[in-house]
Amino acid sequence: MAGEVNWYFPTKEETQDEVLFKRNNSIRDSKRRKDMKIDGMYALMILNSDYSSTSHEFLHGVAADGEFMKEMLQCSKVEVVKDAEDIEKVVKEYCEKIKSKKPKRLHFHYSGHGVDNASVEIDPEQKIDEKTFVALNPTGGCMIGSTGQLYSVH
C-alpha cells in the first residue's frame, strides 16, 4: 500500500543471513515505490546555498539536505528551486501553479540561512487602530533569500 511504512525489528532467533535477506527485501520494496507518485502530494523545496550578500557565507550542506529530502518525499511531485532571491514570490507562484490540481498535501522545505529578526520598522501613519501599527519589514523567524531579502515564516 502506498505510503505504508513496514518497520522490521529482528528477533533473537533469526540468523544474520535471515536478517539481511529481510532487510534487503525491504530496501527493494522501497526502491519499487520510489517511482510511484501519489495523486495530490506536492513538495516545494527551496535550496539556498549561494548568497550574493557579503554577510552570508556559502552553505555547503544545502545540496545534501536537498538530496535527503527528495528521497524522503519520493511519493510527492517535487519541485526544487535553487538560490531563490525572493522566497515569497517563489512560494506564491508555486501555489498558484498547483492550485488547479487540487493538492491534498503540500510539503514545504527550506535549506539556507535564517535569522530571528527582532527589529520592527513602523510608519506611524499606518495604523490598524490607535494602539496597533503595521510592520514594514519581516519580523520573527525569517528565511533569507539569496540576495539577503528576508521572508517571515509567520
N, C-alpha and C positions, 0 to 999 in steps of 0.2 A: 504494500500500500504506500502511495506517495506520502512523503513527509513523516513516515513512521520510523522511529529510531529503535533498533534492537540492540540492547546492551548485552554484552556477553561477559560473564564472570566465570572463570574456570573453577572447577571443583578440585578438591584434593586428590580424587581418584583418577583424574584424567592424566594421561601421559603428555609429555611435551609435544609429541607429534600430533596428538589429537587436538591440543590447544591451538597449535599453529595452523592446522587444517581448518578449524572453525573460524579462526581469525582471518585467514586468507579468503575464505568464502564470504565473510562479512565485508572485507575490502572489495572483492569482486562485485558483490551486490551493490555496494556504494558506488562503484565506478559505472555500473549499468544505469543507475539512477541519475548519474551526473548529467547526461544529455537530455533528461526528461525535464521539461518546464511545466510548472503548474499554472493553469489559467488564473489570471488575476493577481499574480505575485510579481511585484516590480521592486527594483532596487536602484537607487541613485547613489553613486559613490563619488565624492569629491576628494581628490588626492592632491594636496598642495605640498610640494616639496621645494620648489624653486621660486624664491621670492626676489622681486626686483628692489624692494625696500632694503636699505642697508642695515636696518635694525633687526632683521630676521634672517638667520642663517639657513643654509640648505639643510633639509631634513633627509637623512639617508634611509631611515626606516619606513618611509611612506610607501615605497614600491612594494616592500614585503608585506606591509599591512594590507595593501590592495589585493595582492595575490591570495593572502589568507582569507580575506573577506569574500572574494569571488568564489573560493572553494566552499565557504560556509553557505553562501547564497546560491548554490548551484541550481536550485529549483526555481529561482526567480529570473526574470528577464532583467539583466543588469546593464546599466549604462554608467560608464566611467568618464568623468571629466577631470582632466589633469590641469593643475595650476590655474584654477579659476580666479579671475580678478574680482568679479562681482558675484559673490555667492548667492545673494538674494535673487539676482536676475536668473542665474542658472537654475535655482530651485523652482522659481515661478514658471520659467519656460518648460521645465520638465513636467511639472504638474499639469500645465495646460496641454502638453503633448499627449499625456496618457489619460486625461480626463474622460475622453470619449470611449476609452477601453474599459471603463468602469472597474478600476482596480479594487481588489478585495483587501490587499495589503501592500503597503509601501514601506520599504526599509530605507532609511537614510543613514549613510556612513560618511564621516568626515575624518580625514587624517591630515594634520597640518598644525600650524601654530595656533594657539589660542591665548586669550587674556581675560582676566576679570577686570572689566573697566568700571571703576568706581566713580570716575568724574562725570558729572552730568551737566551738560550745557543747556541753558534755557533762554528763551526770549520772553521777557516779562509781558510782552504784548500777546503772546499765545497762551491762553488760559482755557481750561475746561470749566472751571468755576473759580471763585475767589481764592481758594487755597491750593488748587491743582494746576500745575504748569505742564506744558508739553515739552518732553525731552527732544533736543535737536540732534542727539547723537546716540548710537547704540550703547547700552549700558548692561552691566552684569556680565555673565559669561558670554564671551564673543569668539566666533571663529574669525580667522584673519585671511582675507583674500591675498592673492599672490602679489598685489601691489601695495598691500598694507591696509586696505579698506576693511573696517570691522563690520561684522554681521552678528547681531544679537541672537542668542538661541532662545530667548524668551518670547 
